[in-house]
Amino acid sequence: MLGWLALLFALLVALFYFLTGDGSSVSELAGIERWMFIGGGTLLVFYALLLMGDNANRLGRSLKQLAVWGGLMLLLIAGYSYRGELGEIAYRVTGELSPPGTSQSVTTPSGDIAVRLRRRSDGHFVARGAINGATTTMLVDTGASTVVLKPADAERAGIDVSNLSFTAPVSTANGTTFAAPIRLRRIDIGGIVLEDIEALVTKPGSLNESLLGMSFLRRLRSYEFSGDFLTLRS
């Protein structure tokens, strides 16, 4: 019974460090973190001593069990030490399996947020996010100087399209049309949040998809195209 408690304790400690994402090494632990590792090790040693004290003839089996427990502890420590690399592997695998447009977010050790988008079957990148709190899908377009919304998406974001003045000429795949300049309160893409963003709303029927343009992208720390993925960094 004590052995199972020791194993459960060690697994809980490992889970705690994976979830918290603390970047320190085991040798740098202090306070309660160090005591948690010491406590787990003490439980394992105490369990080994009990096994060896029950019956001298069981020494061989006890040593084998001690070796198993020691190996498990080493695996947990190794997993803790390399959890950053393991998290990156999981991040990449999840990105490969996710449908196009799904945002895969990760927080870097420096506190930055990186969002990974998968290329759509037509070769374009789309981002599913929120504009003024309203869920919206936008086509990533580095050729668009601003964020451009079709009227339906603008209305979902709380914009009164009927009172807009469509005075700004813009070029689209369907030719030249006119759009209304606006300011968006907030755009959230996978946890990357920007506020007070310049945007345009096009006339009805002139745009099939809203565009995530440079008024959003140029305010990021960086964005990078790599194969079938686009990575946005705050």
DOGULUM-832074 format. One line per 10 residues: number of its first residue (from 1); their letters; for each residue x, y, z of N, C-alpha, C. Coordinates in nm, 3 decimals. Last residue first. Example, Ala and Ser with C-alpha at 12.3 -4.5 7.8 and 13.67 -1.06 7.14 Angstrom:
BEGIN
2 = SA = 1.285:-0.225:0.708:1.367:-0.106:0.714:1.290:0.003:0.787 ~ 1.319:-0.569:0.780:1.230:-0.450:0.780:1.320:-0.330:0.780
# end
This chain:
BEGIN
234 = SRLTLFDGSF = 0.309:3.725:-3.011:0.274:3.854:-2.951:0.397:3.925:-2.900 ~ 0.330:3.562:-3.320:0.389:3.580:-3.186:0.357:3.719:-3.135 ~ 0.206:3.310:-3.532:0.194:3.449:-3.487:0.251:3.458:-3.346 ~ 0.290:3.099:-3.790:0.304:3.121:-3.647:0.299:3.271:-3.618 ~ 0.148:2.880:-4.016:0.177:3.021:-3.991:0.181:3.040:-3.840 ~ 0.225:2.585:-4.205:0.188:2.654:-4.081:0.229:2.800:-4.082 ~ 0.328:2.427:-4.403:0.183:2.437:-4.394:0.136:2.513:-4.271 ~ 0.621:2.612:-4.421:0.548:2.496:-4.474:0.398:2.518:-4.468 ~ 0.591:2.886:-4.242:0.681:2.772:-4.249:0.603:2.649:-4.294 ~ 0.583:3.226:-4.181:0.528:3.119:-4.262:0.631:3.008:-4.273
224 = EYSRLRRLFS = 0.545:3.425:-3.896:0.636:3.344:-3.976:0.561:3.235:-4.050 ~ 0.557:3.736:-3.727:0.476:3.629:-3.785:0.562:3.558:-3.887 ~ 0.617:3.918:-3.420:0.660:3.859:-3.546:0.551:3.766:-3.597 ~ 0.481:4.085:-3.247:0.627:4.082:-3.238:0.684:4.022:-3.366 ~ 0.217:4.270:-3.416:0.271:4.151:-3.351:0.423:4.164:-3.337 ~ 0.143:4.478:-3.570:0.155:4.505:-3.426:0.199:4.382:-3.347 ~ 0.108:4.382:-3.823:0.229:4.462:-3.798:0.246:4.497:-3.650 ~ -0.143:4.247:-3.807:-0.018:4.171:-3.817:0.105:4.255:-3.783 ~ -0.342:4.453:-3.798:-0.325:4.358:-3.688:-0.186:4.296:-3.691 ~ -0.299:4.589:-4.028:-0.322:4.671:-3.908:-0.321:4.584:-3.783
214 = MGLLSENLSG = -0.280:4.391:-4.226:-0.158:4.439:-4.163:-0.182:4.529:-4.042 ~ -0.570:4.170:-4.183:-0.467:4.241:-4.256:-0.357:4.299:-4.168 ~ -0.780:3.935:-4.220:-0.692:3.974:-4.110:-0.568:4.037:-4.173 ~ -1.093:3.978:-4.374:-0.948:3.968:-4.388:-0.877:4.013:-4.261 ~ -1.391:3.787:-4.441:-1.321:3.896:-4.375:-1.171:3.870:-4.377 ~ -1.497:3.675:-4.760:-1.440:3.644:-4.629:-1.377:3.770:-4.571 ~ -1.617:3.800:-4.978:-1.665:3.668:-4.935:-1.618:3.632:-4.794 ~ -1.733:4.119:-5.055:-1.626:4.041:-4.992:-1.683:3.909:-4.942 ~ -1.953:4.250:-5.154:-1.824:4.277:-5.219:-1.710:4.193:-5.162 ~ -2.195:4.222:-5.022:-2.175:4.149:-5.146:-2.039:4.167:-5.211
204 = PKTVLAEIDE = -2.210:4.546:-4.872:-2.263:4.410:-4.883:-2.237:4.350:-5.021 ~ -1.891:4.717:-4.846:-2.033:4.716:-4.882:-2.082:4.571:-4.894 ~ -1.667:4.657:-4.567:-1.701:4.670:-4.708:-1.853:4.675:-4.728 ~ -1.501:4.825:-4.319:-1.618:4.741:-4.343:-1.660:4.763:-4.488 ~ -1.170:4.825:-4.183:-1.266:4.871:-4.283:-1.383:4.773:-4.286 ~ -0.964:4.938:-3.906:-1.030:4.838:-3.990:-1.121:4.906:-4.090 ~ -0.731:4.960:-3.639:-0.787:5.020:-3.760:-0.846:4.910:-3.848 ~ -0.796:4.877:-3.305:-0.735:4.838:-3.432:-0.808:4.903:-3.548 ~ -0.796:4.852:-3.006:-0.803:4.975:-3.085:-0.733:4.956:-3.220 ~ -0.585:4.575:-2.908:-0.698:4.666:-2.890:-0.683:4.788:-2.979
194 = LVIGGIDIRR = -0.517:4.224:-2.918:-0.480:4.361:-2.953:-0.605:4.448:-2.944 ~ -0.413:3.919:-2.793:-0.518:4.020:-2.787:-0.459:4.158:-2.819 ~ -0.378:3.589:-2.831:-0.311:3.713:-2.868:-0.418:3.821:-2.881 ~ -0.559:3.386:-2.798:-0.496:3.440:-2.679:-0.410:3.562:-2.706 ~ -0.647:3.329:-3.060:-0.580:3.226:-2.981:-0.511:3.277:-2.856 ~ -0.692:3.647:-3.116:-0.660:3.530:-3.197:-0.581:3.433:-3.109 ~ -0.902:3.910:-3.071:-0.837:3.802:-2.996:-0.818:3.682:-3.089 ~ -0.938:4.254:-3.084:-0.930:4.130:-3.163:-0.849:4.030:-3.082 ~ -1.133:4.541:-3.003:-1.048:4.429:-2.958:-1.053:4.314:-3.059 ~ -1.258:4.761:-3.122:-1.219:4.769:-2.981:-1.116:4.662:-2.945
184 = LRIPAAFTTG = -1.179:4.899:-3.434:-1.226:4.783:-3.359:-1.173:4.789:-3.216 ~ -1.287:5.172:-3.613:-1.188:5.126:-3.516:-1.251:5.010:-3.439 ~ -1.338:5.218:-3.973:-1.384:5.204:-3.835:-1.265:5.174:-3.745 ~ -1.431:5.326:-4.299:-1.327:5.316:-4.195:-1.390:5.308:-4.055 ~ -1.606:5.139:-4.537:-1.620:5.240:-4.432:-1.511:5.222:-4.328 ~ -1.546:5.109:-4.894:-1.557:5.058:-4.757:-1.564:5.173:-4.659 ~ -1.613:5.015:-5.230:-1.593:5.119:-5.129:-1.620:5.059:-4.990 ~ -1.422:4.843:-5.485:-1.546:4.874:-5.415:-1.516:4.981:-5.312 ~ -1.288:4.691:-5.773:-1.283:4.802:-5.677:-1.421:4.825:-5.616 ~ -1.296:4.325:-5.788:-1.277:4.459:-5.842:-1.274:4.564:-5.732
174 = NATSVPATFS = -1.309:4.089:-5.656:-1.420:4.119:-5.747:-1.408:4.258:-5.809 ~ -1.099:4.092:-5.486:-1.093:3.995:-5.595:-1.202:4.021:-5.698 ~ -1.062:4.451:-5.433:-1.091:4.315:-5.391:-1.078:4.222:-5.511 ~ -0.952:4.764:-5.322:-0.948:4.665:-5.430:-0.972:4.527:-5.371 ~ -1.140:5.049:-5.209:-1.054:4.933:-5.182:-1.062:4.838:-5.300 ~ -1.208:5.384:-5.111:-1.199:5.285:-5.219:-1.102:5.173:-5.183 ~ -1.415:5.496:-4.857:-1.276:5.458:-4.886:-1.272:5.354:-4.997 ~ -1.680:5.542:-4.794:-1.611:5.644:-4.873:-1.470:5.603:-4.914 ~ -1.951:5.471:-4.653:-1.861:5.393:-4.739:-1.793:5.487:-4.838 ~ -2.033:5.521:-4.333:-2.014:5.596:-4.456:-1.908:5.526:-4.541
164 = LNSVDIGARE = -2.283:5.355:-4.132:-2.147:5.375:-4.179:-2.145:5.453:-4.310 ~ -2.528:5.285:-4.035:-2.486:5.423:-4.012:-2.344:5.451:-4.061 ~ -2.557:5.016:-4.085:-2.647:5.108:-4.154:-2.606:5.254:-4.138 ~ -2.389:4.881:-3.913:-2.348:4.898:-4.052:-2.433:5.001:-4.124 ~ -2.292:4.908:-3.610:-2.415:4.944:-3.681:-2.378:4.978:-3.826 ~ -2.123:4.639:-3.461:-2.111:4.762:-3.540:-2.240:4.785:-3.618 ~ -2.096:4.400:-3.324:-2.165:4.511:-3.259:-2.157:4.643:-3.333 ~ -2.001:4.184:-3.454:-1.908:4.250:-3.362:-1.968:4.375:-3.298 ~ -2.204:4.127:-3.625:-2.185:4.038:-3.510:-2.092:4.100:-3.407 ~ -2.152:4.331:-3.812:-2.273:4.338:-3.730:-2.262:4.247:-3.608
154 = ADAPKLVVTS = -1.914:4.235:-3.926:-1.915:4.363:-3.854:-2.037:4.375:-3.763 ~ -2.004:4.004:-4.051:-1.911:3.991:-3.939:-1.906:4.120:-3.858 ~ -2.170:4.123:-4.246:-2.228:4.028:-4.149:-2.137:4.013:-4.028 ~ -1.993:4.287:-4.403:-2.096:4.345:-4.318:-2.152:4.249:-4.212 ~ -1.648:4.186:-4.369:-1.772:4.189:-4.446:-1.884:4.233:-4.351 ~ -1.362:4.377:-4.284:-1.475:4.294:-4.243:-1.588:4.301:-4.345 ~ -1.018:4.389:-4.272:-1.135:4.422:-4.355:-1.247:4.324:-4.320 ~ -0.735:4.537:-4.134:-0.838:4.435:-4.116:-0.960:4.480:-4.196 ~ -0.522:4.683:-4.389:-0.597:4.684:-4.263:-0.678:4.555:-4.250 ~ -0.389:4.622:-4.621:-0.326:4.718:-4.530:-0.396:4.723:-4.395
144 = AGTDVLMTTT = -0.337:4.304:-4.747:-0.439:4.400:-4.705:-0.379:4.493:-4.600 ~ -0.138:4.122:-4.786:-0.152:4.226:-4.887:-0.257:4.329:-4.853 ~ -0.160:3.932:-4.596:-0.054:4.031:-4.577:-0.059:4.142:-4.680 ~ -0.429:3.791:-4.468:-0.392:3.855:-4.594:-0.288:3.963:-4.567 ~ -0.614:3.528:-4.348:-0.491:3.604:-4.324:-0.442:3.657:-4.458 ~ -0.958:3.547:-4.313:-0.851:3.505:-4.403:-0.728:3.591:-4.375 ~ -1.135:3.474:-4.015:-1.076:3.571:-4.106:-0.966:3.507:-4.190 ~ -1.423:3.419:-3.827:-1.317:3.356:-3.904:-1.268:3.454:-4.009 ~ -1.530:3.503:-3.497:-1.516:3.540:-3.638:-1.402:3.461:-3.702 ~ -1.727:3.566:-3.215:-1.646:3.468:-3.288:-1.648:3.497:-3.437
134 = AGNIAGRAVF = -1.706:3.869:-3.043:-1.788:3.787:-3.134:-1.697:3.695:-3.215 ~ -1.539:4.039:-2.901:-1.604:3.930:-2.829:-1.686:3.836:-2.915 ~ -1.431:4.204:-3.093:-1.520:4.264:-2.993:-1.600:4.158:-2.919 ~ -1.378:3.911:-3.255:-1.373:4.056:-3.275:-1.477:4.119:-3.184 ~ -1.189:3.619:-3.222:-1.304:3.697:-3.174:-1.278:3.845:-3.200 ~ -1.100:3.356:-3.451:-1.078:3.435:-3.330:-1.205:3.507:-3.289 ~ -0.937:3.164:-3.672:-1.064:3.171:-3.599:-1.038:3.242:-3.467 ~ -0.779:3.233:-3.968:-0.768:3.243:-3.823:-0.907:3.254:-3.763 ~ -0.634:3.068:-4.249:-0.747:3.135:-4.185:-0.727:3.131:-4.034 ~ -0.433:3.071:-4.535:-0.439:3.056:-4.389:-0.559:3.132:-4.336
124 = HGDSRRRLRV = -0.463:2.888:-4.847:-0.471:3.008:-4.765:-0.468:2.972:-4.615 ~ -0.476:2.652:-4.990:-0.348:2.719:-4.981:-0.346:2.844:-4.895 ~ -0.707:2.511:-4.977:-0.692:2.597:-5.094:-0.562:2.678:-5.091 ~ -0.692:2.384:-4.731:-0.671:2.303:-4.851:-0.654:2.387:-4.977 ~ -0.504:2.601:-4.509:-0.627:2.542:-4.558:-0.600:2.469:-4.689 ~ -0.242:2.563:-4.271:-0.287:2.605:-4.404:-0.413:2.530:-4.444 ~ -0.283:2.634:-3.922:-0.255:2.539:-4.029:-0.315:2.586:-4.161 ~ -0.120:2.843:-3.689:-0.235:2.821:-3.776:-0.195:2.728:-3.889 ~ -0.025:2.908:-3.359:0.009:2.837:-3.483:-0.119:2.807:-3.560 ~ 0.092:3.159:-3.152:-0.029:3.095:-3.206:0.005:3.037:-3.342
114 = AIDGSPTTVS = 0.257:3.238:-2.856:0.272:3.199:-2.996:0.148:3.122:-3.038 ~ 0.318:3.491:-2.625:0.221:3.392:-2.672:0.245:3.365:-2.820 ~ 0.580:3.540:-2.379:0.514:3.569:-2.507:0.416:3.457:-2.542 ~ 0.720:3.462:-2.157:0.587:3.516:-2.136:0.514:3.553:-2.263 ~ 0.953:3.328:-2.190:0.963:3.473:-2.173:0.828:3.540:-2.152 ~ 0.871:3.065:-2.240:0.929:3.098:-2.110:0.940:3.248:-2.084 ~ 0.551:3.100:-2.418:0.695:3.077:-2.414:0.748:3.111:-2.276 ~ 0.248:2.938:-2.445:0.317:3.049:-2.380:0.465:3.015:-2.366 ~ 0.059:2.855:-2.733:0.156:2.813:-2.632:0.221:2.939:-2.576 ~ -0.218:2.745:-2.930:-0.148:2.849:-2.855:-0.052:2.787:-2.755
104 = QSTGPPSLEG = -0.353:2.696:-3.230:-0.277:2.621:-3.130:-0.189:2.721:-3.057 ~ -0.659:2.744:-3.385:-0.545:2.810:-3.322:-0.483:2.720:-3.218 ~ -0.770:2.619:-3.692:-0.770:2.602:-3.547:-0.644:2.664:-3.489 ~ -0.724:2.637:-3.961:-0.786:2.751:-3.895:-0.789:2.741:-3.745 ~ -0.773:2.290:-4.034:-0.722:2.421:-4.072:-0.799:2.534:-4.004 ~ -0.785:2.067:-3.744:-0.837:2.115:-3.873:-0.782:2.253:-3.905 ~ -0.497:1.899:-3.605:-0.607:1.994:-3.594:-0.656:2.036:-3.732 ~ -0.273:1.745:-3.641:-0.402:1.676:-3.637:-0.520:1.771:-3.636 ~ -0.061:1.923:-3.632:-0.077:1.839:-3.751:-0.216:1.777:-3.757 ~ -0.092:2.030:-3.375:-0.111:2.115:-3.491:-0.133:2.036:-3.618
94 = TVRYAIEGLE = -0.023:1.809:-3.220:-0.160:1.860:-3.215:-0.190:1.948:-3.334 ~ 0.249:1.797:-3.285:0.161:1.685:-3.320:0.016:1.730:-3.322 ~ 0.341:2.041:-3.176:0.351:2.016:-3.320:0.257:1.904:-3.364 ~ 0.284:2.004:-2.903:0.229:2.119:-2.974:0.230:2.096:-3.125 ~ 0.443:1.784:-2.843:0.297:1.771:-2.834:0.228:1.883:-2.911 ~ 0.692:1.912:-2.879:0.655:1.797:-2.962:0.503:1.778:-2.962 ~ 0.678:2.104:-2.677:0.689:2.148:-2.817:0.651:2.034:-2.911 ~ 0.673:1.940:-2.451:0.557:2.025:-2.480:0.558:2.073:-2.624 ~ 0.927:1.832:-2.466:0.811:1.743:-2.482:0.686:1.823:-2.514 ~ 1.076:2.065:-2.416:1.090:1.997:-2.545:0.971:1.904:-2.571
84 = GRYSYGAILL = 0.984:2.112:-2.152:0.972:2.214:-2.256:0.978:2.152:-2.394 ~ 1.054:1.886:-2.009:0.912:1.906:-2.038:0.889:2.016:-2.141 ~ 1.294:1.789:-1.923:1.277:1.811:-2.067:1.132:1.838:-2.104 ~ 1.271:1.763:-1.647:1.381:1.842:-1.701:1.360:1.879:-1.847 ~ 1.050:1.589:-1.626:1.041:1.726:-1.574:1.148:1.815:-1.637 ~ 1.160:1.358:-1.737:1.044:1.421:-1.800:1.027:1.564:-1.755 ~ 1.359:1.310:-1.547:1.397:1.339:-1.685:1.282:1.407:-1.759 ~ 1.198:1.258:-1.325:1.289:1.372:-1.321:1.332:1.411:-1.462 ~ 1.068:1.028:-1.418:0.989:1.146:-1.383:1.077:1.270:-1.381 ~ 1.286:0.856:-1.450:1.205:0.893:-1.566:1.123:1.019:-1.540
74 = LMLGGWVALQ = 1.371:0.835:-1.185:1.459:0.896:-1.283:1.383:0.939:-1.408 ~ 1.149:0.702:-1.078:1.181:0.835:-1.030:1.273:0.908:-1.129 ~ 1.167:0.459:-1.216:1.050:0.545:-1.235:1.079:0.688:-1.191 ~ 1.410:0.366:-1.112:1.398:0.397:-1.254:1.280:0.487:-1.284 ~ 1.336:0.326:-0.846:1.439:0.425:-0.879:1.434:0.465:-1.025 ~ 1.150:0.121:-0.878:1.106:0.251:-0.825:1.208:0.360:-0.858 ~ 1.323:-0.077:-0.976:1.209:-0.032:-1.057:1.163:0.106:-1.012 ~ 1.499:-0.106:-0.761:1.552:-0.060:-0.889:1.439:-0.008:-0.980 ~ 1.322:-0.205:-0.571:1.384:-0.075:-0.548:1.439:-0.017:-0.678 ~ 1.267:-0.451:-0.687:1.160:-0.352:-0.676:1.215:-0.212:-0.653
64 = KLSRGLRNAN = 1.522:-0.564:-0.661:1.463:-0.545:-0.793:1.352:-0.441:-0.791 ~ 1.546:-0.567:-0.384:1.639:-0.485:-0.463:1.586:-0.460:-0.603 ~ 1.345:-0.748:-0.323:1.335:-0.610:-0.275:1.425:-0.518:-0.356 ~ 1.443:-0.983:-0.430:1.322:-0.925:-0.488:1.306:-0.778:-0.447 ~ 1.667:-1.014:-0.262:1.683:-1.001:-0.407:1.562:-0.935:-0.471 ~ 1.552:-1.035:-0.003:1.639:-0.923:-0.036:1.652:-0.903:-0.187 ~ 1.404:-1.228:0.110:1.338:-1.152:0.004:1.425:-1.035:-0.042 ~ 1.533:-1.333:0.319:1.534:-1.411:0.196:1.471:-1.336:0.078 ~ 1.480:-1.161:0.525:1.612:-1.151:0.462:1.616:-1.226:0.329 ~ 1.189:-0.987:0.554:1.243:-1.122:0.542:1.374:-1.113:0.464
54 = DGMLLLAYFV = 1.140:-0.721:0.620:1.039:-0.824:0.644:1.100:-0.964:0.646 ~ 1.339:-0.547:0.537:1.332:-0.586:0.678:1.233:-0.697:0.707 ~ 1.295:-0.495:0.271:1.415:-0.570:0.307:1.411:-0.618:0.451 ~ 1.058:-0.346:0.288:1.061:-0.471:0.213:1.180:-0.557:0.254 ~ 1.144:-0.126:0.432:1.041:-0.215:0.489:1.043:-0.350:0.418 ~ 1.323:-0.012:0.252:1.372:-0.065:0.379:1.272:-0.160:0.444 ~ 1.145:0.071:0.051:1.247:-0.029:0.021:1.301:-0.093:0.149 ~ 0.999:0.265:0.188:0.930:0.147:0.139:1.029:0.035:0.109 ~ 1.200:0.452:0.226:1.137:0.389:0.342:1.065:0.260:0.303 ~ 1.251:0.529:-0.037:1.356:0.463:0.040:1.295:0.388:0.160
44 = LLTGGGIFMW = 1.001:0.647:-0.103:1.051:0.533:-0.179:1.159:0.456:-0.102 ~ 0.988:0.856:0.082:0.886:0.751:0.083:0.935:0.627:0.009 ~ 1.208:1.008:-0.002:1.208:0.946:0.131:1.107:0.833:0.139 ~ 1.121:1.102:-0.252:1.236:1.011:-0.242:1.242:0.938:-0.110 ~ 0.907:1.266:-0.171:0.884:1.151:-0.257:0.998:1.051:-0.251 ~ 1.048:1.454:-0.013:0.945:1.369:0.046:0.917:1.246:-0.037 ~ 1.210:1.577:-0.205:1.272:1.503:-0.094:1.172:1.408:-0.031 ~ 1.013:1.695:-0.367:1.101:1.593:-0.422:1.166:1.510:-0.312 ~ 0.901:1.867:-0.176:0.815:1.769:-0.243:0.900:1.658:-0.305 ~ 1.114:2.029:-0.106:1.063:1.935:-0.006:0.971:1.831:-0.068
34 = REIGALESVS = 1.141:2.181:-0.338:1.248:2.089:-0.301:1.197:1.985:-0.201 ~ 0.897:2.321:-0.324:0.926:2.236:-0.440:1.034:2.134:-0.405 ~ 0.906:2.473:-0.093:0.814:2.360:-0.096:0.844:2.267:-0.213 ~ 1.244:2.575:-0.132:1.119:2.582:-0.059:1.037:2.456:-0.072 ~ 1.367:2.518:-0.468:1.380:2.568:-0.331:1.244:2.563:-0.264 ~ 1.563:2.393:-0.741:1.439:2.400:-0.667:1.464:2.447:-0.524 ~ 1.785:2.355:-0.891:1.756:2.492:-0.853:1.630:2.505:-0.769 ~ 1.795:2.090:-0.965:1.896:2.137:-0.870:1.869:2.278:-0.820 ~ 1.596:2.077:-1.158:1.571:2.016:-1.028:1.669:2.069:-0.924 ~ 1.564:2.401:-1.322:1.607:2.263:-1.315:1.585:2.211:-1.175
24 = SGDGTLFYFL = 1.278:2.606:-1.420:1.399:2.580:-1.344:1.434:2.433:-1.346 ~ 1.039:2.674:-1.550:1.154:2.641:-1.632:1.280:2.609:-1.554 ~ 0.714:2.559:-1.492:0.831:2.624:-1.433:0.955:2.579:-1.507 ~ 0.463:2.458:-1.571:0.556:2.505:-1.674:0.675:2.580:-1.619 ~ 0.244:2.356:-1.440:0.287:2.490:-1.404:0.387:2.545:-1.503 ~ 0.222:2.101:-1.554:0.113:2.197:-1.569:0.156:2.339:-1.538 ~ 0.460:1.974:-1.481:0.425:1.985:-1.623:0.319:2.092:-1.644 ~ 0.447:1.989:-1.203:0.549:2.065:-1.273:0.521:2.077:-1.422 ~ 0.225:1.821:-1.151:0.225:1.959:-1.104:0.326:2.042:-1.183 ~ 0.308:1.576:-1.248:0.197:1.644:-1.314:0.194:1.791:-1.276
14 = AVLLAFLLAL = 0.510:1.517:-1.058:0.544:1.535:-1.199:0.435:1.611:-1.273 ~ 0.351:1.495:-0.826:0.457:1.595:-0.834:0.493:1.624:-0.978 ~ 0.193:1.278:-0.899:0.130:1.407:-0.875:0.232:1.520:-0.881 ~ 0.388:1.078:-0.912:0.315:1.114:-1.033:0.247:1.250:-1.018 ~ 0.466:1.066:-0.642:0.563:1.104:-0.744:0.494:1.148:-0.873 ~ 0.226:0.979:-0.523:0.285:1.106:-0.484:0.382:1.156:-0.592 ~ 0.196:0.730:-0.641:0.095:0.833:-0.665:0.150:0.970:-0.633 ~ 0.421:0.601:-0.532:0.411:0.619:-0.676:0.311:0.730:-0.710 ~ 0.352:0.605:-0.259:0.474:0.671:-0.304:0.469:0.700:-0.454 ~ 0.121:0.452:-0.265:0.113:0.591:-0.222:0.235:0.669:-0.268
4 = WGLM = 0.229:0.208:-0.343:0.136:0.275:-0.433:0.120:0.422:-0.395 ~ 0.383:0.154:-0.112:0.446:0.170:-0.242:0.357:0.242:-0.341 ~ 0.192:0.122:0.084:0.281:0.237:0.092:0.350:0.263:-0.042 ~ 0.083:-0.121:0.000:0.000:0.000:0.000:0.086:0.126:0.000
# end
